[in-house]
Amino acid sequence: MQEKILCNKKNGMFWLVLISLAYLVGIGVFVYGAILIETRTDILSIVAFVVGIIWISIGWVPYVGLKILKPQEALVLTLFGKYVGTLKGDGFYMVNPFCVSVNPASKTRLNQSGDVSGERENVAVELLNKNLKYNGSVNKISLKIMTLNNSRQKINDCLGNPIEIGIAVMWKVVDTAKAVFNVDNYKEYLSLQCDAALRNIVRIYPYDVAQGVDTTGDGVADEGSLRGSSEVVAQRIKDEIQSRVQEAGIEIIEARITYLAYAPEIAAVMLQRQQASAIIDARKMIVDGAVGMVEMALEKLSEKEIVNLDEERKAAMVSNLLVVLCGNKDAQPIVNSGSLY
């Protein structure tokens, strides 16, 4: 389906004045015919009276063809089931009164900006909406950039760990004909494709950096992860969604991860794992530093010839220093008043 823009229809004010004048003329002809019938009965008075009644009865029909569009709005028109064209841009338009505006997603409410209806409408508002729908106002398609926040999903990463993740997708309609005629409901279609694309991309990555995991598909293990490579993951999600919604006339502006965490059933276990890993890394750093300090102490004592130590005394000194430097608690010094032998 190829979009066709109607550019020569922005003459609504001219037609409004013309139709109003014609309607007033019809009322005048009706009144004139009624007066003639009371005074005399001839063909002219009867014709004037009948024409006046007919025009008053159907003279309002051309008003239905008047359409008003605000900036970043569009209206897809069909005539007896055939696609006529799309009105784009703000202005006052006049189209065929029998044209019908089409937007199958007009009643769809998603969790997104500009499209959330949280309060129950009263009777007066519902009646107003019905009248607007008849005039085609609620069938307008917004061309603004909108933000879709789908609900969080529980997905298994590449290691099988369940995680919860949520994304925000910025999108807009760029081809109204494809959005209306290629899919049944372009809003629901976008929401479902976002969920599917998110699941396909997340299952490629581990939550945190893992050994021997290839996230790029080149056969070489890398350090990609959901937590550490959020920008790369978001870009891949964006490209995946765009490839899926291209035929729906939708352009994906940006995709961002808004929530990322382990699922509640394994969150406590993973926290303990992270704490254990942090403790091991800290202990490793402490031991490396302690060994360096012991080595430096022995070199200084030997270089300045402060004391000559045999291998047994060196071993005892190294043991004492490592206990002091690597211990969790403050060392309690013990003064040796005797000899090692």
N, C-alpha and C positions, 0 to 999 in steps of 0.2 A: 504494500500500500504506500503510495507516494503522497506526501503532504502537498496540498495546493492552497496557497495563501490568496485570499480575496482582498485585493488592494483598492478596488474601485467602488467600495460600498460605504465610504465614510461621508455620506450625504444625508444623515438622519435628520438634521435640523430643517433642511429644505423640504423633505418629505413630510415632516411633522406639521410645518406651516401649511403645506399644500393640502394634506389630508384634512386638517382642521377646517380650512376654508371650504373645502368641498362638503364637509359634514354640515357646516353652517348653511351652505347653499341648499343642501338637501332638506334641512329643517325649514328653510324659507319657502322652498317649493311645496313642501307638505302643507304649511300654513296657507300659502296662496291657493293651493288646490281646494283646501277645506273651505276657504272663504268663497271661492267661485261656485262650489257645489251648493252652498246655502243660498246664494243669489240666483244662480242659474245652473242648469244641468246640461252640459255639453261635453263633447269629446275632450276639449282642452282641459277642462277642470278635472275630469275623471283621470286623464293621463297624468296630470300634475300631482293629483292626490296619490295615485298608485305609485308613481316614481318616488315621491317623497317618503312613503311608507317603506318601500323596498330599500332605499338608501339608508334610512335611519336604522333599519334592521341589520344591514350588513356593512354599514359604513365604518364600524369599529374594527373590522377584520384587518385592514392595513396597519393599524396600530400594533398588532402582534409582531409585525416585521421590524419594529424599531428595537435595536439592541444597543445597550451602553456597556462599554468595557473600560475597566480601570487599568492602570499600568500593570504589566506582567500578568495579564489574563488572556485567555484564548477561548474561542467558542467553535466547536466542531459541528457543522451543519449537514443534515441529510434531507433530501427531498424525495418522499415516497420510497424510502429505503436506499436511495443512491447517494453516495458521498458527493457533496457539492463543493465544499472547501472549508477553510478555517479562517476565522477572523482573529487577527493578532494586533496588539497595540491599543492604547487607550483612544477612545473616541466614541462618536454617536453614529451608529450604522443603520442602514435600511436594507433589509434583505427580503426575499420572497416570504410572505406571511405564512405560507404552508411549510416552510423549512422548520425542521425540528432539531434542536440541539441535543447532542449525545455525549454522555459521560457516565459510563457504567460504574465508576468509582466515586460518584458524588456522595453516596451515603456511607461510604466506608470510613471508619474512624480508626486510625492507627495511633500508637503511642509516639507521636511525633509533633514537632512544633507546627502551630497553625492548623492542626487537624485533630484536636482533642476536644471532645464534648463531655464535660464532667457533670454538668447540671441538667436536671430534667426540665424540658421545655414546657411552658404552659400552653393552654389551648390557643390563645391568641397568636403566639409565636408559631405553633404548628400550622394554623390556618394561613399565616403569612408565608410560610415556607412552601405550602401547597400552591399558593398563587404565584410565588416566584418561580417555582418549578414549571408551572404552565407557561410562564413567559421565558423560560430558559435561563434564568439567572443563577439557580443553584447548580446548573450543569456546566458552569464555567470551569475551565481547567487552569489551575494556577501554574505559572511558569517561574515562580520564585524558587530559590534554593531552600530546600526543606531538610530537616534533620529527623532521621528515623532511629529511634532507640528501641530495639527489640528486647524482649525479656532475656535474662541470663540463661545460658545453656550449660548443661553438665555434659562434658565431652571427655573422652579418654585421650591423653596425649600419646606420643609414639611409644612410650614405655608402659602404657596401660594404666597410668595413674589418673583417676577421675579429677577433673578440675572444673571450676565454674568460670565462665568468661562472658563478657558482654561487650558489644560494640555500638558505636554511633556512626551512622552513615549519612553523609550530606549528598543530596541528589536533587535533580530537577528534570522536568520534561522538556525535551528538545524537539521531538517529532510527535505532534498531537495525533496525527492519523495512525501511526503505529501504536501509540499508547491506547487508543480507543478501539481499533479494529483488529490488531494482531493478537491481543490477549483479552481474556474475559474481564479481568479487573486488574489494572496495572499496579495499584497499591498493594493488594494482596499478593500479586505475583512478585513484586519487589521484596516484600517481607519474607516470603518463603525462600526466595533465591538467596537472600542475605543469610538466613539460617543454614542453608545447604552449603554455601561457600565457606562460611565460618567453620563448619564441621570438617570440611575437606582440608582446609589449611591447617587447622589446629592439630589434627591427628598426625601431621608430619613432624611437628616440633615436640621436644620435651619441655616440661615446665621450667627446669633449670638445666644448666650445662651438664651434659652426660658424655661419657666416653663412647667412641665408636658409633656415633649417630650421624648419618648423612641427611641434612635438611635441604640441600640444594639439588640433589639428584644427580650429581656428577660422579658419584662413586667414591668420594673422598670424605672421610669424617671431618666434621667442623664443630665449631662451638656455638652454633645457633640455638636459641632457646626462646620460649615465649616471654620470659621475664627480661632477658638481656638483649633481645633483638626485636623489640616491640615495633620499631619503625619499619623494619623489613617485613615483619609479619603483617602489619597494617597495610603496607603497599601491595603485598601479595593477595590479601583479602579484597582490596579495592579492585585489582585487576581481575580477580576471579568473578566478583559480582558484575563488573562491567561486561565481561564476556557473556554472561548469562542474560543480562537485561538489554542487550544491544537491540534485539528485535522488538522490544517494547517501547522504543523511542525514549529511553531514559539514560541520562548521563550521570555517572557517579563522580562527584567532585572530590570527596575525601572519605576515608574510613579510619576510625580511631578506636583503640581498645579502651574501654571505660572501666572495666572491672576484670580483675584476674586474681584468682585464689584457688587453693586446693579445696576440694569438696569437703564438707564437714566430717564425713566418716573417716578421712585419713589425715585431716589437718593436724591433729595432735601428734600423730606418729611422725609426720614429715617435719613438724617443729622440733621434735626430739632429735631427728636425724640431722637437721641443720645445726642444732646446738652441739651435738656430738662432733660434727665436722668442724665447727668453729673452735671447739676445745682442743681438738687434735692439731689444728693449724697453729693455735696459740702455743701449745706445748712444743711443737716442732720449732717454732721461732725462739722460744725460751732456751731450749737445749742448744740450738745453734749458737745463740749469743753466749751461753755459759761456757761452751767449749772454747769459743774464741777468747773469752776473758781468762780462762785457765791457761790457755796456750800463751797469751801475752804475759801473764804473771810469771810463768816459768822462764820465758825468754828474758824478762827484765831481771829476775833474780840471778840468772846465769850470766847475763851481760855485765852487770855491775858487780858481780862476784860478792854479793851480800852474804850468801850462805851456799855451801856445797852440799847438795842432797844426792844420796844414792837412789837407786831405782825404787827401793822399798819406801823411802820417805816421799819420793815424788808421787808414788801411787797413793799413799795415804793423804798427801796434800790435795791431789786431784779429786779424790773421793770426798774429802771434806768440803772443798770449794763447790763441787757439783751439788752436794746436798744443800749447801747454803743458798746457791744461786737458783736452783730448780725447785726448792721447797715451796709449798703453799703458805706456810706459816713462817714467822720470824724465827731465825736460828737462835738457840740458847747456847752461848759459848761455854765450853768446859776447859778450865785451865789444867794442863797436865804438869804436875810438879816432879814427875819422875822421868824415866828414860823409856824410849821405845824398845830397848833391848833388856 
